[in-house]
Amino acid sequence: MKRLLNRAKILGMAGEVPVCAVILDNNGKCIGHGCNTRERSRDPLGHAELMALRQAALLKSDWRFNDCTLIVTLEPCTMCAGALIQARMGKVIFAAQDLKRGGLGGTINLASHKSAHHRMIVESGVMEEEARNHLQKWFKQRRKASRENLEVQNQTS
């Protein structure tokens, strides 16, 4: 998780929402990694978890991940949680809970929802305080920069 948080900090400096993910096989070997790319690629599907799933599926030559673990710096949203269920992910470990959009307990728990055809193990709170603090700081800076840009635009209009 420490490595993912460090990578997320670098990602945040580049303007992306600082979320990174990795998929490990049953031997602990990385078979996929991803970071948010929504801003850079202008792709609404550019979530770290989906990037990691795509890469892992290519390397594994399979879409089933029953024996794998996804580790991510922020609780997966409902879209990503749904994708993880569809991919039959064995275990998900995340740092910070997302009380606004979280799909594995923050707002809804799709992993234990009656519609879920696959049950996965979910572990939360790994380095949660560090991850939450970093995300809050990043979003605060982002909002401040947006306000400053708006003020400049208003002054030049």
C-alpha positions as a Markdown table, in Angstrom:
| # | Residue | x | y | z |
|---|---|---|---|---|
| 1 | Met | 0.0 | 0.0 | 0.0 |
| 2 | Lys | 2.9 | 2.3 | 0.8 |
| 3 | Arg | 4.2 | 2.0 | -2.8 |
| 4 | Leu | 0.7 | 2.7 | -4.2 |
| 5 | Leu | 0.3 | 5.8 | -2.0 |
| 6 | Asn | 3.7 | 7.1 | -3.2 |
| 7 | Arg | 2.7 | 6.5 | -6.8 |
| 8 | Ala | -0.7 | 8.2 | -6.2 |
| 9 | Lys | 1.1 | 11.3 | -4.9 |
| 10 | Ile | 3.1 | 11.6 | -8.1 |
| 11 | Leu | -0.1 | 11.0 | -10.1 |
| 12 | Gly | -1.8 | 13.8 | -8.2 |
| 13 | Met | 1.0 | 16.2 | -9.0 |
| 14 | Ala | 0.2 | 15.5 | -12.7 |
| 15 | Gly | -3.4 | 16.5 | -12.3 |
| 16 | Glu | -5.1 | 13.2 | -12.0 |
| 17 | Val | -7.2 | 12.1 | -9.0 |
| 18 | Pro | -4.5 | 10.3 | -7.0 |
| 19 | Val | -5.8 | 6.7 | -7.0 |
| 20 | Cys | -3.6 | 3.7 | -7.9 |
| 21 | Ala | -4.3 | -0.1 | -7.9 |
| 22 | Val | -2.4 | -3.3 | -8.3 |
| 23 | Ile | -3.5 | -6.9 | -8.9 |
| 24 | Leu | -1.5 | -9.7 | -7.4 |
| 25 | Asp | -1.8 | -13.4 | -8.4 |
| 26 | Asn | -2.0 | -16.2 | -5.9 |
| 27 | Asn | 1.8 | -16.1 | -5.6 |
| 28 | Gly | 1.9 | -12.4 | -4.8 |
| 29 | Lys | 3.2 | -11.5 | -8.2 |
| 30 | Cys | 2.0 | -8.3 | -9.8 |
| 31 | Ile | 0.0 | -9.1 | -12.9 |
| 32 | Gly | -1.7 | -5.7 | -13.4 |
| 33 | His | -1.4 | -2.2 | -12.2 |
| 34 | Gly | -3.3 | 1.0 | -13.0 |
| 35 | Cys | -3.7 | 4.6 | -12.0 |
| 36 | Asn | -6.6 | 7.0 | -12.8 |
| 37 | Thr | -6.4 | 8.3 | -16.3 |
| 38 | Arg | -9.7 | 10.1 | -16.6 |
| 39 | Glu | -8.3 | 13.6 | -16.9 |
| 40 | Arg | -5.4 | 12.7 | -19.2 |
| 41 | Ser | -7.4 | 10.4 | -21.5 |
| 42 | Arg | -10.8 | 12.1 | -21.1 |
| 43 | Asp | -12.2 | 8.7 | -20.5 |
| 44 | Pro | -15.0 | 8.2 | -17.9 |
| 45 | Leu | -13.8 | 4.6 | -17.5 |
| 46 | Gly | -10.2 | 5.6 | -16.7 |
| 47 | His | -10.3 | 4.3 | -13.1 |
| 48 | Ala | -7.3 | 2.7 | -11.6 |
| 49 | Glu | -9.1 | -0.6 | -10.9 |
| 50 | Leu | -10.3 | -0.9 | -14.5 |
| 51 | Met | -6.8 | -0.1 | -15.9 |
| 52 | Ala | -5.4 | -2.8 | -13.6 |
| 53 | Leu | -8.1 | -5.3 | -14.6 |
| 54 | Arg | -7.5 | -4.8 | -18.3 |
| 55 | Gln | -3.7 | -5.3 | -18.0 |
| 56 | Ala | -4.1 | -8.3 | -15.8 |
| 57 | Ala | -6.6 | -9.9 | -18.1 |
| 58 | Leu | -4.2 | -9.5 | -21.0 |
| 59 | Leu | -1.3 | -11.0 | -19.1 |
| 60 | Lys | -3.4 | -13.8 | -17.6 |
| 61 | Ser | -5.3 | -14.5 | -20.8 |
| 62 | Asp | -8.4 | -14.8 | -18.7 |
| 63 | Trp | -11.1 | -12.6 | -17.2 |
| 64 | Arg | -11.6 | -14.6 | -14.0 |
| 65 | Phe | -9.6 | -13.5 | -11.0 |
| 66 | Asn | -10.9 | -15.9 | -8.2 |
| 67 | Asp | -7.3 | -16.5 | -6.9 |
| 68 | Cys | -6.2 | -12.9 | -7.2 |
| 69 | Thr | -6.1 | -9.8 | -4.9 |
| 70 | Leu | -6.7 | -6.2 | -5.9 |
| 71 | Ile | -5.1 | -3.6 | -3.7 |
| 72 | Val | -6.2 | 0.1 | -4.2 |
| 73 | Thr | -5.7 | 3.4 | -2.4 |
| 74 | Leu | -9.4 | 4.3 | -2.4 |
| 75 | Glu | -12.5 | 2.2 | -2.0 |
| 76 | Pro | -13.8 | 1.2 | -5.5 |
| 77 | Cys | -16.8 | 3.1 | -6.7 |
| 78 | Thr | -19.9 | 1.2 | -7.7 |
| 79 | Met | -18.8 | 0.9 | -11.3 |
| 80 | Cys | -15.5 | -0.6 | -10.3 |
| 81 | Ala | -17.0 | -2.7 | -7.6 |
| 82 | Gly | -19.4 | -4.1 | -10.2 |
| 83 | Ala | -16.5 | -4.8 | -12.5 |
| 84 | Leu | -14.6 | -6.6 | -9.7 |
| 85 | Ile | -17.6 | -8.8 | -9.0 |
| 86 | Gln | -18.0 | -9.6 | -12.8 |
| 87 | Ala | -14.2 | -10.4 | -12.9 |
| 88 | Arg | -14.7 | -12.8 | -9.9 |
| 89 | Met | -11.9 | -11.0 | -7.9 |
| 90 | Gly | -10.9 | -13.1 | -4.9 |
| 91 | Lys | -10.0 | -10.4 | -2.5 |
| 92 | Val | -10.0 | -6.6 | -2.5 |
| 93 | Ile | -7.9 | -4.5 | -0.1 |
| 94 | Phe | -8.3 | -0.8 | 0.0 |
| 95 | Ala | -7.0 | 2.1 | 2.1 |
| 96 | Ala | -9.5 | 4.9 | 2.4 |
| 97 | Gln | -13.3 | 4.4 | 2.5 |
| 98 | Asp | -15.3 | 6.6 | 0.1 |
| 99 | Leu | -18.4 | 7.7 | 1.9 |
| 100 | Lys | -19.8 | 9.5 | -1.2 |
| 101 | Arg | -19.3 | 6.9 | -4.0 |
| 102 | Gly | -17.9 | 3.7 | -2.4 |
| 103 | Gly | -19.3 | 0.5 | -3.8 |
| 104 | Leu | -17.8 | -1.9 | -1.2 |
| 105 | Gly | -19.3 | -0.4 | 2.0 |
| 106 | Gly | -19.0 | 3.4 | 1.8 |
| 107 | Thr | -22.5 | 3.9 | 0.3 |
| 108 | Ile | -23.5 | 0.4 | -0.7 |
| 109 | Asn | -21.7 | -2.9 | -0.5 |
| 110 | Leu | -22.1 | -4.6 | -3.8 |
| 111 | Ala | -20.0 | -7.5 | -2.7 |
| 112 | Ser | -22.6 | -8.6 | -0.2 |
| 113 | His | -25.7 | -7.3 | -2.1 |
| 114 | Lys | -28.3 | -9.9 | -2.9 |
| 115 | Ser | -27.8 | -9.4 | -6.6 |
| 116 | Ala | -24.1 | -10.3 | -6.4 |
| 117 | His | -23.4 | -13.7 | -8.0 |
| 118 | His | -19.9 | -13.8 | -6.6 |
| 119 | Arg | -18.7 | -13.2 | -3.1 |
| 120 | Met | -15.2 | -11.7 | -2.6 |
| 121 | Ile | -13.3 | -10.9 | 0.6 |
| 122 | Val | -13.1 | -7.2 | 1.3 |
| 123 | Glu | -10.5 | -5.7 | 3.7 |
| 124 | Ser | -10.6 | -2.0 | 4.3 |
| 125 | Gly | -8.6 | 0.6 | 6.3 |
| 126 | Val | -5.0 | -0.4 | 5.3 |
| 127 | Met | -3.1 | 2.8 | 5.8 |
| 128 | Glu | -6.4 | 4.6 | 5.8 |
| 129 | Glu | -5.4 | 7.8 | 7.6 |
| 130 | Glu | -2.5 | 8.5 | 5.3 |
| 131 | Ala | -4.6 | 7.8 | 2.2 |
| 132 | Arg | -7.5 | 9.9 | 3.4 |
| 133 | Asn | -5.3 | 12.8 | 4.4 |
| 134 | His | -3.6 | 12.8 | 1.0 |
| 135 | Leu | -6.9 | 12.7 | -0.9 |
| 136 | Gln | -8.4 | 15.4 | 1.2 |
| 137 | Lys | -5.4 | 17.6 | 0.7 |
| 138 | Trp | -5.3 | 17.0 | -3.1 |
| 139 | Phe | -9.0 | 17.8 | -3.5 |
| 140 | Lys | -8.6 | 21.0 | -1.3 |
| 141 | Gln | -5.8 | 22.2 | -3.5 |
| 142 | Arg | -7.8 | 21.3 | -6.6 |
| 143 | Arg | -10.8 | 23.4 | -5.4 |
| 144 | Lys | -8.5 | 26.3 | -4.5 |
| 145 | Ala | -6.9 | 26.3 | -7.9 |
| 146 | Ser | -10.3 | 26.2 | -9.5 |
| 147 | Arg | -11.5 | 29.2 | -7.5 |
| 148 | Glu | -8.3 | 31.1 | -8.4 |
| 149 | Asn | -8.8 | 30.3 | -12.1 |
| 150 | Leu | -12.4 | 31.5 | -11.9 |
| 151 | Glu | -11.3 | 34.8 | -10.2 |
| 152 | Val | -8.7 | 35.4 | -13.0 |
| 153 | Gln | -11.3 | 34.7 | -15.7 |
| 154 | Asn | -13.8 | 37.1 | -14.0 |
| 155 | Gln | -11.1 | 39.8 | -13.8 |
| 156 | Thr | -10.2 | 39.6 | -17.5 |
| 157 | Ser | -13.8 | 39.5 | -18.7 |
